[in-house]
Amino acid sequence: MDRLLEGTAAAPAALAWSPAADMRETDDAYVIEAELAGIKRDDIDVEMSERELPVPA
């Protein structure tokens, strides 16, 4: 997981908004819990590309 987040601190201008989030790793998955006030769970689309995890709603 650390490798996925490397480099994000080097480009703070690219991060216009980042929700509060907790991340943990289980035996078979990465679990990310984020505070997304006002957004319904069904309206969240999670994608992963290279070192980013955009969460478009």
URQUIFEN-V389801 format. One record per backbone hydrogen bond with DSSP energy under -0.5 kcal/mol. CO is the residue of the C=O (numbers start at 1). NH is the residue of the N-H. Records with the same first field share a line. If there is no record, write none. Layout:
BEGIN
CO=NH + NH
END
This chain:
BEGIN
1=4 + 5
2=6
5=8
7=11
8=11
9=12
11=14
12=15
14=16
20=35
22=33
24=31
29=26
30=32
31=24
32=34
33=22
34=36
36=39
40=43
41=44
45=56
49=52
52=49
54=47
56=45
END
